[in-house]
Amino acid sequence: TELPPSTFAMLLGSRAQRNIPFRDGRLCVGGSGKRIWRFQLRNSRQYGAAVFGDGLVARSLTFFSATGHIGTGDTWYFQTFYRDAFGPCATGGNLTNNVEITFTP
């Protein structure tokens, strides 16, 4: 929520965290030699919200190599990158806060 209206938002995920400056925000996924995976692309529509979730595990099994598969008990970190033409640093992009999710059966 609270994304700029009618902008594209991309869900990123990784098995590791980091904290480095990136565009108008901080990149909090990836690091420690762990890859960042691009899961889904959505439009925030007029409401400024993008919905992700359904199909994350299936997408990881279908589109990613074995190192990108989400399994039972795995902990992943997710963050959304979005276009932000009017952000504080005028870089054209920003990031949401990162979310930690442990997948259970």
N, C-alpha and C positions, 0 to 999 in steps of 0.2 A: 504494500500500500504506500501511498504518498509519493508515487513516481510521477514524473511529468506526464500529463495526459497525452495519449496517442503517440507513445514512443516505444521503441523496441527494447525488450529486456531479455537477457540471456542468463540462464541458470548455469553456474559453474560448480563443480564438486571436486573434492580431493579427499584422500585419506589422511592428510596432514594439514597443519595450519602454518601460517606465517603472518607477518605484520609489516608490510612495506608500502610506502607511498605509491599510488597509481592513479593517474588522472586527477580527479577532484576528491578522491577518497583514499582508502587503504585496502590493499589486497590482502585478504586474510585466509585464503585457501591455497594449498600447494606447499612447496618447500620440502626440505630434507630429502631431495631426490625424488619426491613423489610428483606424479603428473597431475595436471589440472585437466579435468574432463568437461566438455561442453555438453550439457544434457538437453535443454530445450530452449526454444526461442519463442517469445510471446509478445503480444502488443498490449500495452497498458490501457488501451481504449480511452474513452472520454472520462472514465472514473479514476485513472491514475493507479490502477492495480493490475498485477499479473498473477495468475494462478498456476502454480506448478504442483507436482506431487504424484498424481495417478500415473503409473507406468514407469516410474524411475528405475525400479529393479528390472523390469522387462526390457527397458531401453538399454540398460547397462549390459544385459545378457545378449541382446541382439546386435547392437552397434559397436560395442567396445571389445578389445582383446581381453583375454583372461585376466590381465592385471587390472582391468577396469570393472570387473564384475562386482556387484554388490551381493554379499552373502549374509546369512544369518549370523548375528553377533558382530558384524562389522560396524565400525563407527566412521561416519563420513562427515565432512564439513561442507556446507553449501553457502553460496553467496551469489547475488545477482548483479550483473553489470548492466547498466542502462545508459541510453543516450540522454545527455543533460546539457542542452544548448545554453542554458542560463546558469550553470553552476558557478560556485564562488571563484574558481580559478580559470574559468572559460576554456577548459580543455575539451569540452564536448562529451565527456563521459563521467560516470560516477559509479559507486558501488554501495550496495546495502550492507547492513551488518551481517556477520557470518552466523550461521546456525549449525549446531552440532546435533546429529541424529544417529542413534544406535538402532540398527535394524534387528527386530526380533521376529521369531516365527509366528 
